[in-house]
Amino acid sequence: MSFRLLAVRPEPGLSATLDKARTGGAAITGLPLSAIRPLAWDCPDPAGIDGLLIGSANAILHGGPHLARLAAKPVFAVGEATAAAARAAGLSVAMTGSGGLQGVLDAIAPPRHLLRIAGEEHVPLVPPAGVTFAEVIAYRSAPLPLDPAAPLLGSGEALVLLHSAATASHFAAECDRLGLARARITLAALGPRIAAAAGEGWAGVHTAARPDEGTLLQLAFDLCDEARSIPPIPPRQP
């Protein structure tokens, strides 16, 4: 089936998604349905912190002045985009995951006490034995209205990429507000919790097998019946 592919995540992640999809040969439109806003947070005593647990590049990009106090702490990053943001900010990356932040946390050797710098919407984590973490909220996602002139309103079927539960819920509400037929829209979600937040009534709801960008885009390509694949991320040079 031929879909109009639409990504609705906030910047700067939106541009990264568009670039990756277009590198794979896809025609895709970006329409941010939220904007990231920094929040003030109190930094615990750095002396008691053994590392930073980071689940999004936004924690680095919007972390604010406290990050300077934590510059000597190793970063345990959810994925390569988050790790790249940490390196660009002058931080040292100790571990880069590929399948969600819980997997990163599970792989950290004890004993260790971490600081999780997170957004207002974040996935609960269960630390393994001997590993603990404190949590601060450094940013939030502010919803934006869906543009009535968006390509989504044209003829044909749309395939929408969903990267967060808050965006999924907001997108569903905006479609209802504008009278868009859910039955003409297919969703591709980064994870089951995100898919569930969108509710029911869609033409189809699909979930990436792994919670990473490459897997989500490959899912979208497969749904579009396109003989494309996501180019692998080249290894980082030492």
N, C-alpha and C positions, 0 to 999 in steps of 0.2 A: 504494500500500500504506500502511496505517496503522501507524506505528511508535510505540513509546514512546521519546522522545528523552532521552538521558542525556549529561551532560557530566561528565568525571572529572578535570579539571585542578585544580591547587592554587589556593588563595586567594592574592592577591586577584583573579587572573584569572578564577576560576570565577564570582564574582559579576558581573563585567563581561560574561562570555559569557551568563549567565542573563538579565541585564537586556536585552542586545541582542536575544536570541532572543525574549523576551517582548514587547519593543517591536514586533517584527515579527509578533506574534500567535501565537507557538508555545507549546505546552505542553511544558515541559522540566523535568527534574529534575537537580539538582546533587549529585554525590557525590565529594568529593575523594579521590583515591587516592594523594596525596602532600602533603607540607607543605614549604615552603621554609625552610631553616635557613641563617643567615648563617655565613660562614667568615672567619677572620682572614686578612688579606692585607697585603703590604708595598707601600707606595706609592712608585713611582719618583719621582725628583726632578721636581717640576712644571715646572721651568724648561725641561726637555727635551721637554715634551709640548705638542703643538699642538691637541689636541682629544680628545674622549672618544667612543669607538665603542661604542654601547650596543644590544644585541640583545634586551633584555627590561626591562620596568619593574622586575623584581625586582632588577636591578643597582643601581637607584636606591633602591628601598625597603629593600634589605638591604645597601647598600654600606658602611654604617658611617661612622665618624668621618673617614676619609680623604677623603670627598667634599668636606668643607669646604676641604681644601687644594687641591682641583681646581675650586673654584667659578667661577673666572674662565675656565675652558676651555670652548669651544663643544662642544655635544653633537651627534653625528651618530646619529640614532635610527632604529631599524628601522621604526617605525610610529607612528601618532598616540597610542596608549595609552602607549607608552614616552616619547614627547615630552611628553605631558601630565604624567607622573610627574616628568620632569626639570624642567619649569617649576615644578611644585608644590614642588620641592626648592630652588628659587631659581637653577637653572642656565639658561643661554641655549642655545636650540636653533638650530643652524645649518642642519640638514637633516633632513627627515622622509621616510623611504622608504615604500614601499607594496608591495614585492615581495620582501622578504628582505634580510638584512644585506649579502650580497655585492653586491647592486645598489647599496646605499648606498655601500659602499666603492669600487666602480667609478666612482662619480660624483664622488668627492672630487678636487679639483684638487691636483696636486703643486706643490712639495715639501711634505710634511707627515708628521710622526711622531705617531701616535695611541696612546692607551692604550685597549685593549679590556677592559672590565670585564664578565666573563662568569660563567655558572654552570658547575658541574662537567660537566654535559652541554651541549655546544655544537657548533655546526656549524663545520668547518674553513673558513677563508677564505683567498683568494689576493689579496694587494694588487696594485693596478696599479703600473706603473713610476713611481718617484718617491715612492710612498707606502709607509710602513712602520708597523708597530704592535707594541707590547709587549702582553702579555696577563696579566691577573691573574684569579684565580678567587675570587669574592666570596660565592658561595652554592651550596648543593646542594639537590637534591630528595630528601627522605626518604620512602620508600614507606609507605603506610598500607594496612591490610587492606580488602578489599571486604566491605561489610556484607552478611551472608547475608539480611537482611530488606530489602535494596534492591529498588526496583521492577523491576529487571532480572530478578528471580526469578519475577515474575508470569507470567500467561498472555500469549500473543501474541508479537510480534517486537519486538526492541529495536534502536535505532540509536544507536551510541555515538560521540561526538566525541573524537578523539584529537589532542592538541596537541604531544606530544613523544614521541620514541622510547623514552625510559625508561618513561613512563607506558604506552605501547602494550605493551611487553614485560611490564611488571608486571601490567597488566590481563589479558593472556593467561594468565599464570601463576596469577592469582587465580581466573579462570574454571575452569581445570583443577583447582585445589585444591578448589573448591566443587562440582565436578561439573556445571558449567553447559555446556550444549550449544552449542558454537561455531556450529553450523549454524542456530541460532535468533537469532544476533546479526549485525547488519550494522555495519561500521565506516566512518566518514568521517574521513579523516586530513588533517592540514594539509599534508603533503608526502609524496613517495614513500619517503623514508628512514624516516618514522614508520610508514607502512603496512607496510613490509617488516619492521619490528621486531615487529609483532603476529603474524607467522607465518601459517599457513594453516589452512584448515578452517572459515572463517567463511561465513555466508550470502552475504556480499558484502563487498568492500573497495573503497572509493572514495577518490579523492584530489582535493583542491581544486586547481583550475586555477592558482591563485595562492596563495602561502603567507601569507594574511592572514585575519583573523577573519571579515570580511564575506563573503568568497568561500566559506569553509568552511560558514558558516551557510546561505548561499544553496544550497549543495550539499545540505545536510541538508533544507532546505525542499523542494527539487526531488525528493529521494528519497521524501519523505513525501507527494508529490503535492498539496502545499498551494499555493494561488494566493497566495503571499505574497512579499514581497521585503524585503531588509534596507534600512531607511531610510538614506539617505546621511548621512555625518557633516557637519554644517554647517561652513562655513568659519570659522576662528578669527578673531575680531575683532582688528584691530590695536590 
